[in-house]
Amino acid sequence: MNNTMTTNDFKEIITGRRSIKKYNPSVKISREEMTDILKEATLAPSSINMQPWRFVVIESVEGKATLAPLAKFNQVQVETSSAVIAVFGDLNNSDYADEIFGKAVELGYMPLEVKEMSLAKIKPHFAALDPVVNKETVLIDAGLVSMQLMLVARAHGYDTNPIGGFEKDKIAEAFGLDKNRYVPVMLISIGKADDGGHQSVRLPIETITQWS
């Protein structure tokens, strides 16, 4: 049975989130609940709804052993977390356009003629798209889902830590992915914090915002 969300208080979710370095290693997240967390995370928006994010949930002893040498400065998170989620961006995400729009038609979200008109524009668009622009878009979309994933995890009563320090040139192949197609974005450790984490300072809004 899935755990119910610990809180629906959004203010508590965003103010209580911490980047956790050490977790309670006895706490495990079931595959069923992890699936729910990922499903809720993927409600995040993406360009043309192409949903370019891809996840590798690294939870087994073997999986963590593969990851450990690739995340050299984040060993504690790898060892103690319930799992580490490797977030990738799929540069060929438009391959799923037919499936995405077809399902929208099936569910009554989109008329068939809109699907056909959209696909007629999308396919040549992606065929001519500058690879640099494509990669930038994929990274933005994957960043959106990553932040949403961390907030969803918090709502489920878990803690997270986004990790950028890992061997990005090696991780795709280490987990059987095509490194030319799947761009590594970040690792997100997830589990139950062993301590409360540390509060951190944010710059004043006056420093980072201008009004026009």
One Martini backbone bead per residue (centre of mass of N, CA, C, O) as a GRO file, in nm:
protein
  212
    1MET     BB    1   0.098   0.034   0.020
    2ASN     BB    2   0.068   0.357   0.009
    3ASN     BB    3   0.177   0.641   0.107
    4THR     BB    4   0.074   0.915   0.235
    5MET     BB    5   0.076   1.226   0.249
    6THR     BB    6   0.206   1.429   0.489
    7THR     BB    7   0.160   1.699   0.305
    8ASN     BB    8  -0.034   2.001   0.169
    9ASP     BB    9   0.166   2.223   0.269
   10PHE     BB   10   0.335   2.431   0.074
   11LYS     BB   11   0.495   2.607   0.269
   12GLU     BB   12   0.628   2.371   0.419
   13ILE     BB   13   0.766   2.243   0.177
   14ILE     BB   14   0.951   2.496   0.094
   15THR     BB   15   1.067   2.565   0.392
   16GLY     BB   16   1.155   2.253   0.475
   17ARG     BB   17   1.358   2.228   0.270
   18ARG     BB   18   1.657   2.026   0.230
   19SER     BB   19   1.996   1.952   0.188
   20ILE     BB   20   2.082   1.620   0.216
   21LYS     BB   21   2.362   1.413   0.324
   22LYS     BB   22   2.207   1.230   0.548
   23TYR     BB   23   2.063   0.911   0.601
   24ASN     BB   24   1.835   0.666   0.678
   25PRO     BB   25   1.917   0.339   0.589
   26SER     BB   26   1.636   0.194   0.688
   27VAL     BB   27   1.492   0.361   0.471
   28LYS     BB   28   1.241   0.264   0.241
   29ILE     BB   29   1.123   0.278  -0.096
   30SER     BB   30   0.887   0.184  -0.271
   31ARG     BB   31   0.807   0.130  -0.593
   32GLU     BB   32   0.522   0.240  -0.576
   33GLU     BB   33   0.591   0.517  -0.448
   34MET     BB   34   0.803   0.607  -0.653
   35THR     BB   35   0.606   0.611  -0.886
   36ASP     BB   36   0.427   0.833  -0.771
   37ILE     BB   37   0.643   1.051  -0.753
   38LEU     BB   38   0.709   1.056  -1.057
   39LYS     BB   39   0.427   1.118  -1.161
   40GLU     BB   40   0.402   1.394  -1.014
   41ALA     BB   41   0.656   1.523  -1.136
   42THR     BB   42   0.545   1.487  -1.450
   43LEU     BB   43   0.351   1.751  -1.425
   44ALA     BB   44   0.541   1.910  -1.547
   45PRO     BB   45   0.654   2.124  -1.765
   46SER     BB   46   0.696   2.138  -2.135
   47SER     BB   47   0.804   2.156  -2.440
   48ILE     BB   48   0.534   2.061  -2.617
   49ASN     BB   49   0.503   1.813  -2.424
   50MET     BB   50   0.776   1.610  -2.448
   51GLN     BB   51   0.906   1.496  -2.196
   52PRO     BB   52   1.254   1.459  -2.170
   53TRP     BB   53   1.256   1.295  -1.925
   54ARG     BB   54   1.482   1.068  -1.745
   55PHE     BB   55   1.505   0.771  -1.531
   56VAL     BB   56   1.733   0.647  -1.272
   57VAL     BB   57   1.685   0.410  -1.022
   58ILE     BB   58   1.915   0.391  -0.750
   59GLU     BB   59   1.890   0.106  -0.504
   60SER     BB   60   2.090  -0.100  -0.531
   61VAL     BB   61   2.385  -0.230  -0.454
   62GLU     BB   62   2.487  -0.240  -0.746
   63GLY     BB   63   2.407   0.044  -0.835
   64LYS     BB   64   2.573   0.196  -0.616
   65ALA     BB   65   2.847   0.077  -0.701
   66THR     BB   66   2.842   0.215  -0.979
   67LEU     BB   67   2.806   0.514  -0.875
   68ALA     BB   68   3.023   0.588  -0.662
   69PRO     BB   69   3.277   0.660  -0.860
   70LEU     BB   70   3.088   0.901  -0.997
   71ALA     BB   71   3.039   1.026  -0.678
   72LYS     BB   72   3.293   1.109  -0.493
   73PHE     BB   73   3.159   1.368  -0.311
   74ASN     BB   74   2.874   1.167  -0.249
   75GLN     BB   75   2.879   0.903  -0.066
   76VAL     BB   76   2.668   0.936   0.159
   77GLN     BB   77   2.419   0.958  -0.018
   78VAL     BB   78   2.451   0.689  -0.163
   79GLU     BB   79   2.463   0.499   0.094
   80THR     BB   80   2.194   0.618   0.271
   81SER     BB   81   1.991   0.623   0.071
   82SER     BB   82   1.726   0.487  -0.085
   83ALA     BB   83   1.797   0.674  -0.341
   84VAL     BB   84   1.912   0.749  -0.676
   85ILE     BB   85   1.827   0.997  -0.913
   86ALA     BB   86   1.876   0.993  -1.250
   87VAL     BB   87   1.880   1.272  -1.464
   88PHE     BB   88   1.762   1.291  -1.796
   89GLY     BB   89   1.797   1.396  -2.139
   90ASP     BB   90   1.609   1.363  -2.438
   91LEU     BB   91   1.703   1.443  -2.761
   92ASN     BB   92   1.459   1.233  -2.882
   93ASN     BB   93   1.165   1.319  -2.776
   94SER     BB   94   0.993   1.337  -3.051
   95ASP     BB   95   0.936   1.026  -3.079
   96TYR     BB   96   0.666   1.075  -2.875
   97ALA     BB   97   0.447   1.248  -3.017
   98ASP     BB   98   0.235   1.042  -3.108
   99GLU     BB   99   0.173   0.928  -2.826
  100ILE     BB  100   0.090   1.188  -2.683
  101PHE     BB  101  -0.131   1.289  -2.886
  102GLY     BB  102  -0.293   1.027  -2.901
  103LYS     BB  103  -0.376   1.024  -2.599
  104ALA     BB  104  -0.523   1.296  -2.603
  105VAL     BB  105  -0.744   1.199  -2.794
  106GLU     BB  106  -0.846   0.951  -2.635
  107LEU     BB  107  -0.918   1.150  -2.373
  108GLY     BB  108  -1.032   1.433  -2.497
  109TYR     BB  109  -0.806   1.679  -2.513
  110MET     BB  110  -0.796   1.632  -2.838
  111PRO     BB  111  -0.836   1.680  -3.149
  112LEU     BB  112  -0.745   1.518  -3.429
  113GLU     BB  113  -0.679   1.770  -3.606
  114VAL     BB  114  -0.476   1.891  -3.403
  115LYS     BB  115  -0.277   1.664  -3.404
  116GLU     BB  116  -0.209   1.665  -3.709
  117MET     BB  117  -0.119   1.961  -3.719
  118SER     BB  118   0.103   1.945  -3.506
  119LEU     BB  119   0.279   1.718  -3.632
  120ALA     BB  120   0.332   1.875  -3.902
  121LYS     BB  121   0.516   2.083  -3.735
  122ILE     BB  122   0.706   1.927  -3.538
  123LYS     BB  123   0.883   1.746  -3.716
  124PRO     BB  124   1.032   1.973  -3.880
  125HIS     BB  125   1.131   2.129  -3.639
  126PHE     BB  126   1.322   1.904  -3.522
  127ALA     BB  127   1.485   1.849  -3.782
  128ALA     BB  128   1.592   2.175  -3.778
  129LEU     BB  129   1.713   2.181  -3.506
  130ASP     BB  130   1.932   2.305  -3.307
  131PRO     BB  131   2.124   2.126  -3.094
  132VAL     BB  132   2.166   2.348  -2.882
  133VAL     BB  133   1.869   2.419  -2.840
  134ASN     BB  134   1.774   2.141  -2.764
  135LYS     BB  135   1.951   2.106  -2.511
  136GLU     BB  136   1.853   2.356  -2.357
  137THR     BB  137   1.558   2.267  -2.339
  138VAL     BB  138   1.601   1.997  -2.193
  139LEU     BB  139   1.737   2.119  -1.939
  140ILE     BB  140   1.501   2.290  -1.848
  141ASP     BB  141   1.289   2.064  -1.823
  142ALA     BB  142   1.459   1.888  -1.624
  143GLY     BB  143   1.463   2.106  -1.402
  144LEU     BB  144   1.162   2.115  -1.346
  145VAL     BB  145   1.127   1.814  -1.261
  146SER     BB  146   1.335   1.817  -1.030
  147MET     BB  147   1.196   2.018  -0.845
  148GLN     BB  148   0.929   1.870  -0.827
  149LEU     BB  149   1.041   1.611  -0.705
  150MET     BB  150   1.138   1.739  -0.436
  151LEU     BB  151   0.855   1.835  -0.345
  152VAL     BB  152   0.711   1.566  -0.354
  153ALA     BB  153   0.892   1.422  -0.153
  154ARG     BB  154   0.820   1.610   0.082
  155ALA     BB  155   0.513   1.541   0.081
  156HIS     BB  156   0.593   1.226   0.146
  157GLY     BB  157   0.839   1.261   0.377
  158TYR     BB  158   1.097   1.339   0.220
  159ASP     BB  159   1.438   1.371   0.122
  160THR     BB  160   1.690   1.583  -0.046
  161ASN     BB  161   1.961   1.599  -0.311
  162PRO     BB  162   2.122   1.791  -0.529
  163ILE     BB  163   2.355   1.666  -0.785
  164GLY     BB  164   2.651   1.782  -0.984
  165GLY     BB  165   2.889   1.590  -0.869
  166PHE     BB  166   2.978   1.413  -1.157
  167GLU     BB  167   3.030   1.178  -1.418
  168LYS     BB  168   2.892   1.281  -1.708
  169ASP     BB  169   3.069   1.105  -1.925
  170LYS     BB  170   2.976   0.804  -1.777
  171ILE     BB  171   2.678   0.744  -1.672
  172ALA     BB  172   2.516   0.638  -1.909
  173GLU     BB  173   2.686   0.381  -1.972
  174ALA     BB  174   2.675   0.259  -1.683
  175PHE     BB  175   2.333   0.236  -1.746
  176GLY     BB  176   2.279   0.170  -2.065
  177LEU     BB  177   2.318   0.443  -2.220
  178ASP     BB  178   2.307   0.678  -2.468
  179LYS     BB  179   2.527   0.948  -2.468
  180ASN     BB  180   2.407   1.091  -2.738
  181ARG     BB  181   2.103   1.111  -2.613
  182TYR     BB  182   2.171   1.122  -2.297
  183VAL     BB  183   2.153   1.385  -2.069
  184PRO     BB  184   2.297   1.483  -1.793
  185VAL     BB  185   2.179   1.664  -1.505
  186MET     BB  186   2.114   1.493  -1.225
  187LEU     BB  187   2.124   1.412  -0.889
  188ILE     BB  188   1.880   1.249  -0.656
  189SER     BB  189   1.853   1.220  -0.339
  190ILE     BB  190   1.653   0.980  -0.134
  191GLY     BB  191   1.490   1.013   0.194
  192LYS     BB  192   1.562   1.003   0.540
  193ALA     BB  193   1.666   1.208   0.753
  194ASP     BB  194   1.918   1.211   1.008
  195ASP     BB  195   1.868   1.518   0.995
  196GLY     BB  196   1.770   1.863   0.956
  197GLY     BB  197   1.972   2.026   0.853
  198HIS     BB  198   2.038   2.338   0.684
  199GLN     BB  199   2.016   2.653   0.684
  200SER     BB  200   1.967   2.923   0.443
  201VAL     BB  201   2.053   3.190   0.242
  202ARG     BB  202   1.884   3.465   0.085
  203LEU     BB  203   1.849   3.692  -0.129
  204PRO     BB  204   1.721   3.975  -0.179
  205ILE     BB  205   1.480   4.089  -0.384
  206GLU     BB  206   1.621   4.366  -0.446
  207THR     BB  207   1.880   4.225  -0.574
  208ILE     BB  208   1.715   4.020  -0.801
  209THR     BB  209   1.509   4.264  -0.876
  210GLN     BB  210   1.319   4.412  -1.142
  211TRP     BB  211   1.113   4.683  -1.242
  212SER     BB  212   0.889   4.772  -1.544
   0.00000   0.00000   0.00000
